[in-house]
C-alpha cells in the first residue's frame, strides 16, 4: 500500500477535516526513517478507522518541509482540521507511538462535544447533559466531557461533580479545570462545616467569599478571597489562594473576570 503524497493540500490539509492525518516527513538517505516507516505503516493498517498515514519526502517537497519547520527527520506530525496538533521527532518504538497516538488523537465525539457546549451557552443544560453523558458512556476517558458535565452539577450536586472528574489526573489537559471543581467542592464543604476553619478574624471573610461563590458571583467572591490573601495567604492551608486559582481556572484565561482580578490577586500574593 502506498502512502507517499503528490498533493499535500488534498491528501493532508483537506483530508484532515474528515479524519486525522499522521504525516511522516522522511528522506531516502535517512536511516532512522527506514526504521520508522514499517512501524507507522503497520499502525496505519491497524488503526485505519481512526487515522490515515501520509508520507512526505522532504527532498521532493522542500518548500513544505520549510513551511512546517522540519529541521530533523524523521518528523511525524498529526494534522486535524488542517492544522498540526501534535508531533514527535525520531524513530520511536511501536509502543511509544501507540501511547503518543492515544494522547494526541482527538476524540471521535468532538462534534458532539461542540454541540453540548452550544447547548450550555444557550442555557439548555439538560440537553447538554444528555449529550455529555452519551460521550462519557461511549468514551469513559474523555476528560473534556467529564469536566464539562461536572460543571453543570458543581453548584447543585458537588459530590456528583467530584465523582465525575475523579479519573482526571495530573497528566490530563483537563486537570486544572478538574482541580478547580474539586476545590469548589472543598469550599462548599467548609461552608457546611465552618468549624473546620481555624478561628480567626479571616474566617468570616472566607465564609462570605464561599457564599458569593455558591451564588456564582465570582467578582464578589474574588474580592473576599483576595482580601484574605493580602492579610494572610497561609490561613487555613492557603484556602483563599487556592480559591482564587480555582475560580480563574473555572472561568478560563479569556474571561473578563479572570483578566480583571488576576493582577489584583498576584499583587496581594507577592506584595
N, C-alpha and C positions, 0 to 999 in steps of 0.2 A: 504493500500500500504506500503510495507516495504522499508526502506531507509538504514538500517544497512548494513555495508560492511563486507565482509570477505576477500576482496582482495583490499587493499588500492592502490597498484600500478596500478591495472587495472581500478578500479572504480573512482579513483580520478586523479592520475597523468596522465595516458594515456587518460582518458575520457576528461580531461580539455583542450586537444588540439582540441576537437570537439565542446565543449560547456562549458561555465563557470560552475564550480562545487562549491557549497556552502557546506562546511563541518562543521557539528555540533559535537564538541568534548564534550561528556557528560558521565554521570555515573548513575547507578540505584539509588544510595544513595543521589543524588544531587537534592534538592527540586526546585531550580530555573531552573534546566534542564527540569524538568517535566512541568514547566510553559511555558518555551520557545518552547518546542518541537511541540505542536499543532499549534503554530503561524507559525513556519517555515514550517511545513507540509502544512498548508493552503496556504501560499505564494508560495510554490513549485508547488502546483497544479495550482494556478492562473497564474504563470509565467513559465510554463513548457517548453515553446518555447524559453525562454531566458536563463534559467539556471536549473541545477538539484541539488537536495539535497542528501547528503550522511552523515550518522551519524556514528561516531566512538566512541565506548565505550572505555574510557581510561583505564578501569580495564582490558579489554580483550587485548588491544593493548598499553601497557605502553611504549614500545620502540618507537612507532610512536608519542605518546604524548610527550616523551622526545625530540625526533628529532625536533618537531615543537614548543618546548618551552612552553608547556602547564603548567601553574602554577596555574590557577584558571579556574573553569568551571561554567557555560557553556562558551565555547570559540568557536566563529564562524569565520572561515577563508574562504576567496574567492580565489580559485585556477583558474588561467588562464595560459594556455600553460605550465603546470607543475609546476608553481610557485605561492606562496602566494602573492596576490597583495593588499589585504586589510583584515581587521578583526575587530571584536569587542568582548568584554567580558561582560557577564552578560545577564540577561533576559530583553532585551529591549522590549518596546511595539511595536505593529504591525506598527504603523505609522512611528516610528523612524527607524525600519528595512527597510521599503519601501524607506525612504529617503537615508539610507546608500546604499542600492542596486542601487538606481538611480545614486548616485555619484560614486560608486565603480565599477559597471559593465562596461566592455569595450564596445566600440561601435561595433555594428554588421558590421560596414563598415570598420573595421580596416585593412582588407586585401586590400581594395580599396585605403585606405589612404597610405598604403605602396607602392602601385603601383604608386600613384601620386608622392610620394617622389622620386621614382626611375626615373620617367619622368623628374622631376626637376633636379635631379643630372646629367641626360644626356642632359640637355639643351632643353628638349622638353616641353616648357612652356605651349603651347596651349593644348596639350594632358593632362597635369596635371590639367589645369584649368577646363577642361570639367569634369574630374573625381571628382574634389573637389566640383564643383557646383552640381553635381549629389548627392554627400553625403549631402551637406547642404540642398538641396531640400527635401531629404528624412528624414533628421535629423537636423533640424534648430539649435538645441542646441549643435551640435558637434563643440566645440570651437577650437579643434586642426585643423579641416578642415578650419574653418573660418580664423584662423591666417595664415595658410599656403597659402590659396588663397589670402589673403590680402598682403602677402609678394610679390606676383607676380605683384601686382599693385602699391606698395608704391612709387616706383621711377617714375612712369609714370602717375598714377591717384591716388594721395594720398587721395583725398576726398572719392573715392570709397573704398580704403583700410580702412579708418577710419569708414565708414559706415558698412563694413563687420564685424569689431571687436566691434561694439557698444554694443552687448549683453554680451561681455566678461568682467565680473566684478571681484571684489576682491576675491571672493571665488572660482574662477576657477583656475585650474592648469596652464592654458594658459594665466593668467593675465599679468605676467611680459612681455611676448612676445607681447601681445596686447598693453601694455603701451609703449613698445619700438616703435611700429608703430605709435602710437598717438603722441609720442614725435618727431619722424621723420617728421610727417605731420606739426607739430607746427614749426619746424625748417625751413621747406620748405616755410611755410607761411612768416616767418621772412625774408627769402631771397627775397621774392616778395614785402615785406613791411618793409624795413630796418628802416624806420622812427620810428617803434615801439621799436627799441632797444635804450636804453639810450646813449646819446652822451658820448663817452669815447675813449681812445686810444685802448681799447679792442674790440671795435665794429668791426673793420676791421678784427681782428683775428677770431671772431665768424663767420663773413660772409665768410671768407676764409675756415674755417672748414666746414661750411654748403656746400660750393661749392664742396669741396672734397667729402663730403658725397653724394651729388647728383650724383657724378661720381662713387660712390661705392668704393672710395679709402679710406678704413677705417683707415689704419695706418696714412695717412696724415691728415685725419680729427681728429683723436685722438691726434696727435701731437699738433694741434692748440688748441683744446679744453682743453687739459691738461695744456698747457701753460697759458691759461686764468685762470684755476682753481688755479694754483700756484700763480698767481698775486692777483686775487680777486675772490674767489669761490662764492661770493654772487652777482656778477654782473648780472644784468637783471634777478633777482629772481633765481639765480643759474643755468642759462641756460646751461653753459658749463658742470657743474656737471651732470645735467640730460641728456645731450647729450652723455657723456661718458657711463653712466649707460645703456642708451638705446642701444648703439652700442654693448656693452657686452652682453646684453640680446638678441639682434637680432642675433648675431653670435653664442652665446652659450658658456658655460664654457670651452668646449674642443677645441674651435677654437684657432689656433695658434696666431692670433692677440689679442684675449682676454687674453691669457696667457702671451703674451709679454708686454701688456700695462696695465694690471690691477694693477700690483705693482707700476708702474710709476704714475698711477692715484692716488692710495692710498697715496703714498709719497707726491704728490702735495696737496692732500686734507687735510692731517693731519699734515704736517710739519709746 
